[in-house]
């Protein structure tokens, strides 16, 4: 392994971080699936994603345009009486 090349450790770190994100996402999804089954959660509403724009002035006086997005969300009503919103 060439330890003089700084790109190799960066690639290794990126692969490790990506793996952690994938495993954490799977684990969180599995937790929700188990919870939804135990509490008989039913899909009640879907909120589509949105793109919003805004205008303003930066600290140095320049005009700025800001774009924000919100992900698609689904509402589930569970037998505990609580509505849970989940992002897709």
N, C-alpha and C positions, 0 to 999 in steps of 0.2 A: 504494500500500500504506500502510495506517495504522500508522505506527511508534509511535504513542502508546498503542495498545491492546496490553497485555502478553500477551493471550491468543493473538494471532496467532503470535508466535515459539514459544510453547508448543505450539500445534497443529502447526506445521511440524516442530519437534523430535520430537514424538510420531510423526508420519508417517515421519520419517527412521528413528527407532529401530525402529518396527514393520517397516519395509522391511528393515533390517539383520537383524532376528531371522528373518524369513521366508527371506531369502537364505541366512543361515548354517544354518538348519535344513535347507533343500533341499540345500545343499552337503554337510552331514554325512550326510544320508540317501543321497546319491549316492555318497559315499565308501564307506559301508557296503555298498551294493549291489554296487559294483565289487569290493570285498574279498571279499564272500560268493561272488560268481561265480568269482573267481580261486582261492579256497581250497575250493570245493565244500562250502560250509556247509549243514548240514541241521538243520532244526528238531527238537529232541529233547525239549523240555519247555516248559510254559507255567505260570507262577505268576500266579494271579489277584491283582487288587488287593486291598488290605486297608485297613480303617479301624480304628485302635486308639484307645482312650481311656485317659487316666491322670489321677490326682488328686494334688495336692500343695499345698504352702503357699508363697505368694509371700514376697518379702523383707520386706514390711510386715505379714505375719501373716495375710493373707486366704487363704481356701481357693480353689483354682483347679482347673479341669478343662481338660485338654489333649486335643485331637483331632489325630491324625496320620494321614496316608494314605500308602500306597505304591502306585506305579503298577503296572499289569500288566506283567509281564516275560516275555520269551521267551528260551530258551537255544538256542544254535546250536553244534553240534559241527562243527569245520572240520578239513580234512585236515592241519593243522599240529598236531593233537592237543589243541588248546585249546578249551574251551567258553566262548563269549562270550554274555553276558547283555545283552539289548537291552530298553530300556523302550519301551512304546507311547505 
